[in-house]
Amino acid sequence: MSDAPTPPLPPPVDPWAGRDGHTHTLGMASIPQRLASVPAEQRLAPAQPQVVYVERPRRRRWPWVLGTLTVLSLGCCGVLAVVTAPIRAQYPVRAELGTTIAGLRRDDSPQVRAAANELIAQIHREQDVTGAEVAKLDEPKHKDTPVVLVVATRFILDPAGELDGALAGAGRDRPTGVRSYAAGARGGELRCGNGRDKQSDAPVVVCAWIDHGSLGLGLFYGGRSMDDSARLLREIRDDVLVKA
């Protein structure tokens, strides 16, 4: 065994030491320095989580709106059709008086025709009508029970409201004992009352019908009953009115 002195041990080697002998730590403290040395355009931004947008299908509301409007319009049209049905059935119409009406014969003698034409002209002067007809009708077997018929056609908005005025002006005085009767398939109003002739003061039954398109007035002579007069006027109305 030699007594030579033992040489000193070399210092421990730092595996992270560089050539300059200094330790370069690769911990978190060194990352900012390393990133600082990289150009900004080359730096990688931290990865962001990718958000995926899923488009939710929009509910189309316009078909529902259109459907609602359609239902409402159909409902309004239905109500309008019901309300205006009587008007469309009764207006416009015209009066056509043949030689025979409801079993009665029309008197076409010159005197009667002249008087009828004068009354028709007066109606057109005083009333806003589209047409007017006047006639004297006779029973073939009973000449003493004539009927004087006056028919005017025009649009009438309030038939019931105008009927009282028509009856009041038909005789010498306002008819008494006025009664309502069934107007028949054409609808409207039909009323009769007891009155007196303006010229001879003879008793007459005054009957009148009215609807949205026409007004008819009958003076029934010869002692006819009110019920029979109403029936006959209803038949006359069905014979003379024609849908225009």
PyMOL commands that set and color helices and strands:
alter all, ss='L'
color gray80, all
select helices_A, chain A and resi 30-36+40-42+62-90+110-126+159-168+226-240
alter helices_A, ss='H'
color red, helices_A
select strands_A, chain A and resi 93-95+100-101+104-106+131-138+147-153+176-181+189-196+203-210+214-220+241-243
alter strands_A, ss='S'
color yellow, strands_A
deselect
rebuild
show_as cartoon
